[in-house]
Amino acid sequence: MNLKPIKMLVIDEESIKKARITLVLITINVMAYFIINVGLGQDYVILLSQINVNVYEGEVYRLRANSGL
């Protein structure tokens, strides 16, 4: 029987920070989906326009749909 060594997963502080922010963004997207599609509070739109450094910095832009912006 040939046993391969287990690769260790190295988790540093930056990886944990990015993972937390990613989970928060996923949660916001799921909540926004239900809010917009179920009909509760359709006047709010959550825009995640850029998936880049801004997303990882936690910048989520929230606009009122009827504000005309």
MDAnalysis code that builds the backbone (N, CA, C; Angstrom):
import MDAnalysis as mda
import numpy as np

u = mda.Universe.empty(207, n_residues=69, atom_resindex=np.repeat(np.arange(69), 3), trajectory=True)
u.add_TopologyAttr("name", ["N", "CA", "C"] * 69)
u.add_TopologyAttr("resid", np.arange(1, 70))
u.add_TopologyAttr("resname", ["MET", "ASN", "LEU", "LYS", "PRO", "ILE", "LYS", "MET", "LEU", "VAL", "ILE", "ASP", "GLU", "GLU", "SER", "ILE", "LYS", "LYS", "ALA", "ARG", "ILE", "THR", "LEU", "VAL", "LEU", "ILE", "THR", "ILE", "ASN", "VAL", "MET", "ALA", "TYR", "PHE", "ILE", "ILE", "ASN", "VAL", "GLY", "LEU", "GLY", "GLN", "ASP", "TYR", "VAL", "ILE", "LEU", "LEU", "SER", "GLN", "ILE", "ASN", "VAL", "ASN", "VAL", "TYR", "GLU", "GLY", "GLU", "VAL", "TYR", "ARG", "LEU", "ARG", "ALA", "ASN", "SER", "GLY", "LEU"])
u.atoms.positions = np.array([
    [0.845, -1.174, 0.000],
    [0.000, 0.000, 0.000],
    [0.892, 1.238, 0.000],
    [0.655, 2.097, -0.964],
    [1.419, 3.344, -1.043],
    [0.620, 4.468, -0.404],
    [1.171, 5.066, 0.607],
    [0.525, 6.188, 1.279],
    [1.218, 7.477, 0.879],
    [0.422, 8.425, 0.446],
    [0.979, 9.720, 0.080],
    [0.930, 10.640, 1.300],
    [1.924, 11.490, 1.430],
    [1.884, 12.421, 2.559],
    [0.749, 13.439, 2.391],
    [0.181, 13.830, 3.488],
    [-0.906, 14.804, 3.467],
    [-0.321, 16.197, 3.307],
    [-0.901, 16.954, 2.401],
    [-0.461, 18.335, 2.231],
    [-1.122, 19.191, 3.304],
    [-0.331, 19.965, 3.972],
    [-0.845, 20.826, 5.028],
    [-1.387, 22.116, 4.418],
    [-2.523, 22.528, 4.894],
    [-3.122, 23.777, 4.457],
    [-2.653, 24.881, 5.394],
    [-1.920, 25.811, 4.839],
    [-1.394, 26.911, 5.639],
    [-2.376, 28.071, 5.543],
    [-2.896, 28.453, 6.685],
    [-3.858, 29.549, 6.732],
    [-3.227, 30.696, 7.497],
    [-3.114, 31.815, 6.809],
    [-2.573, 32.992, 7.474],
    [-3.701, 33.990, 7.736],
    [-3.359, 35.094, 8.359],
    [-4.363, 36.084, 8.744],
    [-5.054, 36.696, 7.530],
    [-4.307, 36.929, 6.468],
    [-4.885, 37.531, 5.259],
    [-5.904, 36.594, 4.608],
    [-5.614, 35.295, 4.600],
    [-6.552, 34.324, 4.021],
    [-7.859, 34.284, 4.804],
    [-7.753, 34.332, 6.122],
    [-8.953, 34.321, 6.958],
    [-9.770, 35.582, 6.721],
    [-9.096, 36.711, 6.593],
    [-9.784, 37.979, 6.352],
    [-10.540, 37.935, 5.025],
    [-9.891, 37.449, 3.978],
    [-10.542, 37.359, 2.669],
    [-11.703, 36.368, 2.696],
    [-11.539, 35.272, 3.420],
    [-12.609, 34.279, 3.508],
    [-13.828, 34.860, 4.220],
    [-13.604, 35.614, 5.284],
    [-14.722, 36.236, 5.998],
    [-15.466, 37.213, 5.100],
    [-14.713, 38.046, 4.394],
    [-15.347, 39.029, 3.517],
    [-16.115, 38.327, 2.405],
    [-15.550, 37.255, 1.866],
    [-16.232, 36.503, 0.813],
    [-17.540, 35.911, 1.330],
    [-17.523, 35.353, 2.533],
    [-18.746, 34.791, 3.105],
    [-19.793, 35.869, 3.356],
    [-19.362, 37.035, 3.797],
    [-20.295, 38.146, 4.003],
    [-20.923, 38.554, 2.680],
    [-20.109, 38.645, 1.626],
    [-20.642, 39.031, 0.317],
    [-21.611, 37.994, -0.229],
    [-21.315, 36.716, -0.021],
    [-22.236, 35.661, -0.459],
    [-23.558, 35.785, 0.288],
    [-23.481, 36.029, 1.592],
    [-24.694, 36.189, 2.394],
    [-25.514, 37.383, 1.923],
    [-24.840, 38.495, 1.644],
    [-25.541, 39.686, 1.154],
    [-26.215, 39.398, -0.182],
    [-25.525, 38.685, -1.063],
    [-26.116, 38.356, -2.369],
    [-27.348, 37.476, -2.227],
    [-27.286, 36.491, -1.346],
    [-28.434, 35.601, -1.137],
    [-29.606, 36.384, -0.555],
    [-29.319, 37.229, 0.438],
    [-30.384, 38.036, 1.034],
    [-30.993, 38.983, 0.006],
    [-30.145, 39.608, -0.805],
    [-30.639, 40.532, -1.828],
    [-31.509, 39.799, -2.846],
    [-31.120, 38.579, -3.207],
    [-31.912, 37.783, -4.148],
    [-33.322, 37.563, -3.611],
    [-33.406, 37.147, -2.341],
    [-34.718, 36.890, -1.767],
    [-35.520, 38.172, -1.583],
    [-34.869, 39.253, -1.163],
    [-35.580, 40.519, -0.967],
    [-36.144, 41.029, -2.285],
    [-35.329, 40.995, -3.327],
    [-35.759, 41.545, -4.615],
    [-36.783, 40.641, -5.288],
    [-36.583, 39.326, -5.241],
    [-37.466, 38.415, -5.961],
    [-38.735, 38.063, -5.206],
    [-38.709, 38.169, -3.882],
    [-39.911, 37.858, -3.123],
    [-40.846, 39.062, -3.102],
    [-40.304, 40.242, -3.247],
    [-41.140, 41.428, -3.305],
    [-41.085, 42.271, -2.052],
    [-40.224, 41.937, -1.125],
    [-40.085, 42.735, 0.086],
    [-38.982, 43.756, -0.127],
    [-39.334, 44.996, -0.096],
    [-38.334, 46.050, -0.222],
    [-37.699, 46.111, -1.588],
    [-38.507, 46.123, -2.628],
    [-37.951, 46.151, -3.979],
    [-37.336, 47.489, -4.339],
    [-37.499, 48.494, -3.465],
    [-36.902, 49.788, -3.781],
    [-35.419, 49.829, -3.446],
    [-34.875, 48.757, -2.893],
    [-33.438, 48.707, -2.615],
    [-32.740, 47.785, -3.603],
    [-31.631, 48.243, -4.113],
    [-30.817, 47.429, -5.016],
    [-29.409, 47.408, -4.463],
    [-28.828, 46.230, -4.389],
    [-27.446, 46.111, -3.944],
    [-26.580, 45.891, -5.170],
    [-25.652, 46.793, -5.381],
    [-24.785, 46.706, -6.546],
    [-23.396, 46.235, -6.126],
    [-22.981, 45.119, -6.681],
    [-21.597, 44.681, -6.540],
    [-21.000, 44.805, -7.933],
    [-20.594, 46.022, -8.282],
    [-20.245, 46.302, -9.665],
    [-18.858, 45.833, -10.049],
    [-17.952, 45.770, -9.097],
    [-16.591, 45.370, -9.434],
    [-16.163, 44.249, -8.506],
    [-15.750, 43.140, -9.115],
    [-15.221, 42.045, -8.310],
    [-13.709, 42.152, -8.407],
    [-13.171, 42.938, -7.527],
    [-11.736, 43.194, -7.511],
    [-11.350, 43.627, -6.115],
    [-10.391, 44.504, -5.997],
    [-9.910, 44.941, -4.693],
    [-11.017, 45.611, -3.894],
    [-11.908, 46.332, -4.562],
    [-12.994, 46.999, -3.851],
    [-13.885, 46.012, -3.115],
    [-14.122, 44.859, -3.722],
    [-14.944, 43.850, -3.073],
    [-14.246, 43.336, -1.829],
    [-12.952, 43.055, -1.938],
    [-12.232, 42.534, -0.785],
    [-12.043, 43.571, 0.301],
    [-12.159, 44.834, -0.037],
    [-12.122, 45.869, 0.991],
    [-13.494, 46.061, 1.624],
    [-14.456, 45.327, 1.135],
    [-15.785, 45.358, 1.732],
    [-16.641, 46.524, 1.299],
    [-16.353, 47.101, 0.152],
    [-17.143, 48.229, -0.317],
    [-18.342, 47.707, -1.088],
    [-19.498, 47.833, -0.488],
    [-20.737, 47.413, -1.125],
    [-21.592, 48.658, -1.298],
    [-21.979, 48.908, -2.519],
    [-22.741, 50.115, -2.811],
    [-24.236, 49.800, -2.797],
    [-24.969, 50.603, -2.039],
    [-26.400, 50.377, -1.901],
    [-27.137, 51.647, -2.328],
    [-27.974, 51.509, -3.283],
    [-28.687, 52.665, -3.827],
    [-30.187, 52.418, -3.781],
    [-30.918, 53.473, -3.623],
    [-32.372, 53.345, -3.763],
    [-32.698, 53.295, -5.258],
    [-33.537, 52.380, -5.629],
    [-33.849, 52.196, -7.045],
    [-34.555, 53.420, -7.622],
    [-35.283, 54.132, -6.806],
    [-36.025, 55.277, -7.322],
    [-35.301, 56.597, -7.096],
    [-34.019, 56.561, -6.754],
    [-33.293, 57.804, -6.510],
    [-32.848, 58.469, -7.807],
    [-32.841, 57.717, -8.894],
    [-32.471, 58.286, -10.181],
    [-30.982, 58.355, -10.411],
    [-30.183, 57.699, -9.584],
    [-28.724, 57.712, -9.771],
    [-28.305, 56.651, -10.753],
])
